[in-house]
Amino acid sequence: ASKMPGLEVPAASLERLTSYLRDILRDQAATAREEWHSEIELVKPFAAYVLALAGTPEPAFHAQLFERRATLPDFAKLLLALAIDESHGDRTMATTLLDEVVATVRVDGGTATLERKDDRYYYSTMDSDVRSMALLAMALEAIRPEDALLPKVQNGLLAAREGGRWESTQDNAFAILALALVEQMRGGSVL
């Protein structure tokens, strides 16, 4: 069963999930939709992060993905940085990934937003600016928690709400997860 309190997930289900995620990293996973398959390289950092969270990291794939980072959009770089950090991997790789993304951040007073390098969105991986900002907040908290940019990213996330919520379920989930993680680590309230 899972290690999270109050959440019981059968061990066999967790093993099937981690096995599938390892198959993604090894290009052995079956995909049901062609557009998802065409973006499989963008799913690999997410798979690596979930495997690291599950306590079964794949450091060899962290290194492979890091070498191909120039082809990865910001959200994938941030997921890879989180995977490396979570698995206590090469700190230099995690910091480099974070630095490359931070270099594209736009700060306006007390608010920071992540500047998209182009107009391409990866819809099959549910890409969004809010999710990328949330991942940036998570990566800053994990890798450089004292960075002065973190509260500005939090403000940027909060400013992206319309009517008290973000645009999609995915945005809501990631934004709340990121803000709650920072709140938990700091013992304060950002919501």
C-alpha positions as a printed Julia matrix, in Angstrom:
191×3 Matrix{Float64}:
   0.0    0.0     0.0
   1.03   3.63   -0.42
   3.07   5.5     2.19
   0.78   8.53    2.3
  -1.38   8.77    5.43
  -5.08   8.39    4.77
  -4.55   7.1     1.25
  -4.55   3.38    0.63
  -3.37   2.31   -2.79
  -2.71  -1.39   -3.36
   0.97  -2.21   -3.84
   0.17  -4.03   -7.1
  -1.38  -0.85   -8.53
   1.66   1.19   -7.57
   3.95  -1.39   -9.16
   1.94  -1.32  -12.42
   2.17   2.48  -12.44
   5.91   2.6   -11.82
   6.45  -0.13  -14.39
   4.49   1.88  -16.97
   6.45   5.04  -16.14
   9.72   3.14  -16.58
   8.41   1.93  -19.95
   7.81   5.55  -20.95
  11.44   6.38  -20.14
  12.6    3.4   -22.18
  10.34   4.17  -25.17
   8.44   0.94  -24.57
   5.06   2.35  -23.52
   2.04   1.88  -25.74
   0.2    5.12  -26.48
  -3.42   5.34  -27.46
  -3.31   8.71  -29.22
  -0.88   9.78  -31.91
  -0.6   13.39  -30.69
   0.37  12.13  -27.23
   2.97   9.84  -28.77
   4.44  12.74  -30.73
   5.11  14.53  -27.44
   6.4   11.52  -25.5
   9.77  13.2   -24.93
   7.9   15.85  -22.94
   6.22  13.18  -20.81
   9.54  11.6   -19.8
  10.51  14.31  -17.28
   7.07  13.95  -15.68
   7.54  10.17  -15.51
  11.0   10.69  -13.99
   9.55  13.02  -11.35
   6.77  10.63  -10.35
   9.27   7.76  -10.15
  11.49   9.88   -7.9
   8.49  10.72   -5.7
   7.68   7.01   -5.53
  11.19   6.31   -4.26
  12.26   4.5    -7.43
  14.25   7.14   -9.34
  15.96   6.5   -12.67
  19.15   8.63  -12.5
  20.51   7.35  -15.82
  17.47   8.81  -17.55
  17.88  12.08  -15.64
  21.31  12.41  -17.25
  19.98  11.53  -20.73
  17.16  14.04  -20.47
  19.52  16.68  -19.12
  21.76  16.26  -22.17
  18.72  16.91  -24.4
  17.43  19.84  -22.32
  17.78  22.33  -25.19
  14.83  20.57  -26.86
  12.65  20.67  -23.73
  10.13  23.39  -22.95
  10.31  25.07  -19.55
   7.74  22.84  -17.85
   9.71  19.72  -18.81
  12.98  21.25  -17.57
  11.3   22.06  -14.26
   9.88  18.55  -13.9
  13.34  17.13  -14.58
  14.9   19.49  -12.01
  12.31  18.32   -9.47
  13.01  14.67  -10.31
  16.74  15.17   -9.83
  16.24  17.06   -6.58
  13.74  14.55   -5.19
  16.12  11.66   -5.88
  19.07  13.58   -4.35
  20.79  13.54   -7.73
  23.35  15.85   -9.28
  22.65  19.25   -7.73
  24.49  21.0   -10.56
  22.09  19.53  -13.14
  19.03  20.56  -11.12
  20.39  24.07  -10.6
  21.32  24.44  -14.28
  17.79  23.48  -15.35
  16.28  25.92  -12.87
  18.66  28.7   -13.93
  17.77  28.21  -17.6
  14.09  28.65  -16.81
  14.59  31.53  -14.37
  16.45  33.4   -17.11
  13.15  33.7   -18.98
  11.11  35.01  -16.04
   9.68  38.51  -16.31
   9.44  40.48  -13.07
   7.04  43.39  -12.79
   7.19  44.88   -9.3
   6.21  42.17   -6.85
   4.92  39.77   -9.51
   6.83  37.36  -11.72
   5.61  35.5   -14.78
   7.3   32.86  -16.85
   7.96  34.06  -20.36
   7.06  31.5   -22.98
   9.8   31.25  -25.63
   7.31  30.74  -28.43
   3.58  30.44  -29.02
   3.6   26.64  -28.96
   1.49  24.89  -26.37
   1.74  21.15  -25.86
  -1.94  20.37  -25.48
  -1.61  16.61  -25.24
   0.54  17.07  -22.13
  -1.9   19.7   -20.78
   0.68  22.47  -21.04
  -0.29  25.86  -19.65
   1.39  28.98  -18.37
  -0.15  28.49  -14.92
   1.14  24.93  -14.66
   4.62  26.09  -15.69
   4.5   28.85  -13.07
   3.39  26.34  -10.44
   6.27  24.02  -11.35
   8.64  26.99  -11.14
   7.39  27.73   -7.61
   7.84  24.08   -6.65
  11.36  23.95   -8.11
  12.4   27.18   -6.41
  11.08  25.92   -3.08
  12.91  22.62   -3.49
  16.22  23.86   -4.92
  16.57  27.5    -3.81
  13.97  28.17   -1.12
  15.52  31.51   -0.12
  15.44  32.9    -3.67
  13.78  36.33   -3.7
  11.98  35.31   -6.9
   9.8   32.73   -5.13
   7.31  35.16   -3.5
   7.03  36.98   -6.82
   6.21  33.72   -8.59
   3.6   33.02   -5.92
   2.11  36.47   -6.56
   2.14  35.74  -10.29
   0.24  32.51   -9.69
  -2.33  34.24   -7.52
  -2.71  37.06  -10.08
  -3.47  34.5   -12.81
  -6.76  33.59  -11.14
 -10.03  34.8   -12.57
 -13.02  34.74  -10.27
 -10.96  33.03   -7.57
  -9.83  30.13   -9.73
  -7.55  29.27  -12.59
  -8.67  28.35  -16.11
  -8.68  24.55  -15.89
  -8.7   21.65  -13.46
  -5.03  21.02  -14.29
  -4.17  24.65  -13.53
  -6.15  24.58  -10.3
  -4.47  21.36   -9.16
  -0.91  22.45   -9.9
  -1.34  26.01   -8.6
  -2.87  24.82   -5.34
  -0.26  22.08   -4.99
   2.58  24.58   -5.5
   1.13  27.22   -3.2
   0.32  24.65   -0.52
   3.83  23.18   -0.74
   5.4   26.58   -0.22
   2.93  27.33    2.59
   3.74  24.02    4.26
   7.48  24.61    4.03
   7.19  28.17    5.33
   4.43  27.66    7.86
   2.51  30.63    6.47
  -0.55  31.19    4.34
  -0.44  32.27    0.7
  -3.98  31.35   -0.25
